[in-house]
């Protein structure tokens, strides 16, 4: 194989890395969910049930992070239609969210972070984690989406004969837990006001965790100041920006 062929192949992979990463997350989530819904959960020890739920929660979080990157055009920068389709699908299977509506509110967050018009910020009165989370979820609440999810739940249970216990452990619980994970590591920690007040225009701060723990906790979303500075950079390149910032300081 010639060097030209190798370089051409590397160039194709580099250009399409965002798409490959997105498909990897979505595919892994789908395969994992199918397997977990079909297993005999009565044969699974409680420790393994918890481990599987944590694993599925991590993958659910990955779905939202994938959609989030799509909102910034980071999955397929040269193919906007493909970028939007991937983001729309990830949000749909995550919790029936409307991609265009979510993108509008997310860009409002970027334009006015940690302010009274920021849809992700607290109401100025209840700033602790639980009150802020409740207010956050209320602003994104939708009865239509809830009834849609309930309909899907019952179809899977009654028509496809999937046990409700499997659905509760591996579909319902991970979806709820991932919302807590995303809020805690992607909103609460980065945007809560420091004791000395905000120190940059993005009103965001980054964690100083290692690359491993940054990935495990929330797909490097803890490197949040870097994300606000360069929102078009995909999640898997945030550690590079974070390290560059540390070296500059």
N, C-alpha and C positions, 0 to 999 in steps of 0.2 A: 504494500500500500504506500503510495507516494505521500510526501509531506503536505502537498497541496490538498490531497483528499482528506487527510487527517485534519488539517486546519479548517477545511470547509465544513467537515462534520462537527468540529468543536464550535464553529461559528453558528451553525444551525441550533445546536444545543443551547448555546449562550443566549441566542435571541429568543428562544422558546422556553427558557427555564421557568419563567413565571407560570406559563400554561402547564408545564409538566408538574411543577410543585402543586398547583391547584388541583389538577386531575389526581395526583397522588393522594392528597388529603381527602378529596371527595370520594375517591374509589375505596380508600382504606376505611373510611367511615361507613360506607354502604355495605361493604363485605362484612365488616365487624358487626354491624347492626343485624344483618340477616342471620349470621351465625349465632349470635346471642339470642335472637328471638326464637330460633328453632331448637336450641339445646334443651335438654331436660333439666330444668333449674333445680329440681328436687335432689339431683345427684351432685349439685355443686355446693361445696362447703361455703359457709358465710364469708370467710375470708376471701375466697375466690370471687364471690358475688360482688363484694365491695371493690376488689381490685378491678374487675371487669367494668364496673360502673364508673370508677375513676378514669379508666382508660377511655371509655366511651364519652365521658365528659370532656376529656382533652381533645378528642376528635370533633365533638360538637363545637368547641371553642375554635378549632381550626376552620370549621365551615364559616363561622362569622368573620374570622380574620381574613379568609379568602375573599369574602364578599367586600370587606372593608378595603382590601387592596384594589379590588376592581373599581370601587368608587373613586380611587385616586389614579385610575388608569395604569396601575402597576403590573397587572397580570399579562396583558397583551398590548403594550403601548402602540405597536404598529397596526393593530387590528381592533379598533374600538368596538365593532359589533361583537366579535368573539369575547372581548373583555367584558362587555355588558351581559352577554348571555351566561357566561360563567358566574359572574357576580349575582345575577338574578336567580340562577338555579341554586346557588349556595344558600341564599337567603330564603328561597322558597322551601327547601328541604329542612332548613334550620328551624323555622317557625312560621312559615307562610307570610313572611314580611314582603312588602312591596318595595322593590329595588329603587325605583325613582323617588318615592317619598322618603325612603331612608337616606338616600344620597343627598337630598335637599337639606334634611335636618343635620346630617353629618357635616356638610360644608358650612352650615350656620355655626356649628360648634367650632370649626376651624377659623372662621372669620371673627367670632366674638368669644373666645374661650374663657371659661370661668367667669361669666358675666350673667346678668339677669336675663339676657336673651339667648343664652346658651341652653339648648334643649337638654343637655346632659348634666347641667349644673344644679346644685341644690336651690331651694327657694329663699335662701338668705336667713332663714330662721332655724331650721333643723339640719345641722351640719354633721352630725355623727353618722357613722356608717349605715346603720339600719334605717334611720329616717330618710337619709339621702337616697338609699337604694329604693325604698318604698316610693318616694317622689319620682325617682328616675323611671321605675317600672310603670307608674301611673301615667306618665306622659307618653309612653309608648303602648299603652293598653289599647286593645281593640276587641270588642265583642265578636265581630265578624271573624277575626282570626281565631279566637278562642273556640267558637262553635265549629269552625272548619277543622281545627285540630281534634276536637271531640268526635266529629264525624269520621275522620281518618282513624282514630283510635278504635271506634266501634266497628268500622269496616274490617280492619285488620283482625280484631278479636272475633267477631261473629262470622264473617265471611271466610277469612283465611284461617280461622281456627287457631290463632296464636294465643297462648294463655295470657291472661291479664297480668299475672305475676311477672312474666317476662317483659311485657310492655312497660310495667311500672318501674321495674329495676333498670332496664336497659334503654328505654326511650324517654319516658317521662322524667325520671330522676336526673339523668344526665343533661337534659335540655334545661331544666331549672338550675342545676348546679353550674352549668356553663355560664348562665346569665350572671350568677354571683361572681364567678371567676373573672369574667370580662369586666364587670363593674369594679371589682376590688382592685385588680391590677391595671386596668385600662382607663379608669375614670377617677376613682376615689384616691388612690395613692398618688397618681401623677398630678391631679388638679386640686387637691385640698390645699388650703392656704397655709404656707409655712409660718412659723412663729414670727419671723421678721418681715412677713409679707412677700408677695410675689417679686421675683428678681429678674424676670424677663417678660417680653411682650406677649409671649405665648402662654404665660401663666401655667407653665408645665415644668415638671421636674422628672429627672430620670433616676431609676434605681442604679445601684452599683453592684448588682449581683453578677456572678460569673455568667459566661455565655450559656453554660448548661442550665443553670437555674433560671436564667432569663427565658430560655426556650420552654422549659417545663412549666413555668408558672403561667405564661401567656404569650408564647410565640414572639418573644422579644418586645412585647408591647410596653414593657416596663421602661425601655429606652425611649421615653415618650417625648422628651424635649427634642431629641433628634428627629422623631417622626413629625413633629409640628414644624420644624425648620425645613425639612425636605419631605413633604407628604407623598410625593410620587415614588419614593424609594420603597421597594417591597420589604415585607417583614424580615425575610431571611438575610437582608443586607444591613439591617439596623445595627448589629454588633460592630460591623466595620465602621460605621459612622460614629458610634459611641467610643470606640477605641481611638479613632482619629481625634475626637474631641478631647479625650483624656490626655493624649500625647501633646496636643496643642496647649493645654493648660499647664 
